[in-house]
């Protein structure tokens, strides 16, 4: 058995002032009550809430305080995420950091799928986040809406990720759908899913921990909660070899697939139907989008519900301010490379590879070389 204790913290998040003090206070309580905890995960945007007006530079006092707290308690700490402004191009990214027990930031990850069209002013990251806990296993990080796109988890688990850390901020009626996706993700990709939501401006709670058989190990309700769960990484490895309950060997079946998927070739034409769909925009009052005709190609332009609607401030369907096109994904991003094996020797387990600190100012990605470029 390879046990590792991960705690989620579901807490009330305020939108108009810092929550950093409250997070550190809860971390102190958590470690006093459950000193065997080895990793702590907070919810998406927990430090400063959901308003990007509080975006900070890549190096800031809040991160320094989280680093000090991780060092004090000797834990791996993922303090949710916060809006970070790229100093080079001014873009704002929803960014999470991974802090090791020495207090070093070893990874920075920018959310790949901002919740558009609602998060229209937030740029999308392009690099994946994979890191190793020495002598334990391989971990990956995605943020909220990322998990609705199984390609993100496919990329992570194809690199050996065994535990998916998933901070979310969901205060809407689709939370139950997210819980279903969390269970499906765990089964599809044979991994643990640690899904932590906030309260108040940070969400409606219902955080959960799911094991690789899709069994829910813990389900929070709508109140504050601290839930340390000991996961077993050997269970992941056993299931990936023998199948869930001795049945589906999903990752190996994908590896041995007899077909590739042309939909991922942007020039293949396979996705032509998607191009017939309307713009990515917030629905407006009285919309009939998708109902005008039965044939997508015959759709007609939308007509406003009543005269003057466009002139009213605050209507959600108005076109958001544009920013420069985002870079295309980097197909090699996010690779956590294990150490090369000695000649004629068995390969070194992925978990044996330590994680060096990242270079200051790097917003996303999982590598730390001087010539790396940020997605920002």
FENKA-V217112 format. One record per backbone hydrogen bond with DSSP energy under -0.5 kcal/mol. CO is the residue of the C=O (numbers start at 1). NH is the residue of the N-H. E is the energy in kcal/mol with one decimal. If there is no record, write none. Layout:
CO_NH_E ; CO_NH_E
This chain:
1_3_-0.6 ; 2_233_-2.5 ; 4_6_-0.6 ; 4_231_-2.9 ; 5_38_-2.4 ; 5_39_-1.4 ; 6_229_-3.1 ; 7_41_-2.7 ; 8_10_-0.5 ; 8_227_-2.3 ; 9_11_-0.7 ; 9_43_-0.5 ; 10_225_-2.4 ; 11_199_-2.0 ; 13_201_-2.0 ; 19_23_-2.2 ; 20_24_-2.4 ; 21_25_-2.5 ; 22_26_-2.3 ; 23_27_-2.3 ; 24_28_-2.2 ; 25_29_-2.0 ; 26_30_-3.0 ; 27_31_-2.4 ; 28_32_-1.6 ; 29_33_-2.4 ; 30_34_-3.2 ; 34_37_-2.1 ; 38_76_-2.5 ; 39_7_-3.1 ; 40_78_-2.7 ; 41_9_-2.1 ; 43_46_-1.6 ; 43_81_-0.7 ; 45_49_-2.0 ; 47_19_-3.5 ; 47_20_-0.6 ; 50_52_-0.6 ; 51_54_-1.5 ; 52_55_-1.7 ; 56_85_-2.7 ; 58_60_-0.6 ; 60_64_-1.7 ; 61_65_-2.1 ; 62_66_-2.2 ; 63_67_-2.5 ; 64_68_-2.1 ; 65_69_-2.2 ; 66_70_-2.5 ; 67_71_-2.2 ; 68_72_-2.3 ; 69_73_-2.2 ; 70_74_-1.1 ; 70_75_-1.6 ; 76_40_-2.6 ; 77_79_-0.5 ; 77_99_-2.3 ; 78_42_-2.3 ; 78_80_-2.1 ; 81_47_-0.6 ; 82_84_-0.5 ; 82_95_-2.8 ; 83_56_-2.4 ; 84_86_-0.5 ; 84_93_-3.0 ; 85_58_-0.5 ; 86_90_-2.2 ; 91_86_-3.0 ; 92_123_-2.7 ; 93_84_-3.0 ; 93_95_-1.0 ; 94_111_-2.8 ; 95_82_-2.5 ; 96_109_-3.0 ; 97_99_-0.5 ; 98_106_-2.5 ; 98_107_-1.1 ; 99_77_-2.5 ; 100_103_-2.6 ; 104_100_-2.5 ; 104_106_-0.8 ; 105_358_-2.5 ; 107_98_-2.2 ; 109_96_-3.1 ; 111_125_-2.3 ; 112_114_-0.5 ; 114_116_-2.9 ; 115_118_-0.8 ; 115_119_-1.9 ; 117_120_-0.7 ; 118_120_-0.8 ; 119_122_-1.4 ; 123_94_-0.5 ; 126_330_-0.6 ; 128_130_-0.6 ; 129_141_-1.6 ; 131_139_-3.3 ; 132_134_-0.7 ; 133_136_-2.3 ; 133_137_-1.4 ; 137_133_-2.6 ; 138_162_-3.0 ; 138_163_-1.2 ; 139_131_-2.5 ; 140_165_-3.0 ; 141_129_-0.5 ; 142_144_-0.5 ; 142_167_-0.6 ; 143_146_-2.5 ; 144_147_-1.8 ; 145_148_-1.5 ; 146_149_-1.8 ; 148_150_-0.7 ; 149_152_-2.2 ; 149_153_-0.6 ; 150_154_-2.6 ; 151_155_-2.2 ; 152_156_-1.7 ; 153_157_-3.0 ; 154_158_-1.9 ; 155_159_-0.5 ; 156_159_-1.1 ; 156_161_-1.7 ; 157_160_-1.7 ; 162_192_-2.2 ; 163_140_-2.4 ; 163_165_-0.7 ; 164_194_-2.8 ; 165_142_-2.2 ; 166_196_-1.6 ; 167_144_-2.0 ; 168_44_-0.9 ; 170_204_-2.5 ; 172_175_-1.2 ; 174_178_-1.8 ; 175_179_-2.0 ; 176_180_-1.7 ; 177_181_-2.2 ; 178_182_-2.6 ; 179_183_-1.9 ; 180_184_-2.4 ; 181_185_-3.1 ; 182_186_-2.0 ; 183_187_-1.9 ; 184_188_-3.2 ; 185_189_-2.3 ; 186_190_-0.6 ; 186_191_-1.4 ; 192_164_-3.1 ; 193_195_-0.7 ; 193_210_-2.5 ; 194_166_-2.9 ; 194_196_-0.6 ; 195_197_-0.5 ; 195_208_-2.6 ; 196_44_-0.6 ; 196_168_-3.1 ; 198_205_-2.2 ; 199_13_-2.3 ; 199_202_-2.3 ; 200_203_-1.5 ; 202_198_-1.5 ; 207_220_-3.0 ; 208_195_-2.7 ; 209_217_-2.7 ; 209_218_-1.3 ; 210_193_-2.3 ; 211_214_-2.4 ; 215_211_-2.6 ; 215_217_-0.7 ; 218_209_-2.0 ; 221_206_-2.3 ; 225_10_-2.9 ; 227_8_-1.3 ; 229_6_-2.8 ; 229_231_-0.7 ; 231_4_-1.7 ; 231_233_-0.6 ; 232_235_-0.8 ; 232_236_-0.8 ; 233_237_-1.9 ; 234_238_-2.8 ; 235_239_-2.4 ; 236_240_-2.3 ; 237_241_-1.2 ; 238_242_-2.8 ; 239_243_-2.6 ; 243_246_-1.9 ; 244_247_-1.4 ; 248_244_-1.8 ; 248_250_-0.9 ; 249_253_-2.1 ; 250_254_-2.3 ; 251_255_-2.3 ; 252_256_-2.2 ; 254_257_-1.6 ; 260_262_-0.7 ; 261_264_-1.7 ; 262_265_-2.1 ; 264_266_-0.8 ; 265_268_-2.2 ; 269_272_-1.7 ; 271_274_-0.7 ; 271_275_-1.0 ; 272_275_-0.6 ; 272_276_-0.5 ; 273_276_-1.8 ; 274_277_-1.1 ; 279_281_-1.3 ; 284_287_-1.8 ; 288_291_-2.6 ; 288_292_-0.6 ; 294_296_-0.6 ; 295_298_-2.0 ; 296_299_-1.4 ; 306_309_-1.6 ; 308_311_-1.0 ; 308_312_-0.6 ; 309_312_-1.4 ; 312_315_-0.9 ; 315_318_-1.5 ; 316_282_-0.5 ; 329_331_-0.7 ; 330_333_-2.0 ; 332_335_-0.8 ; 334_336_-0.6 ; 335_337_-1.0 ; 336_338_-0.6 ; 342_345_-2.2 ; 349_352_-1.9 ; 350_353_-1.6 ; 351_135_-0.8 ; 352_354_-0.7 ; 354_356_-0.6 ; 359_362_-1.8 ; 361_363_-0.5 ; 365_108_-0.9 ; 369_372_-1.9
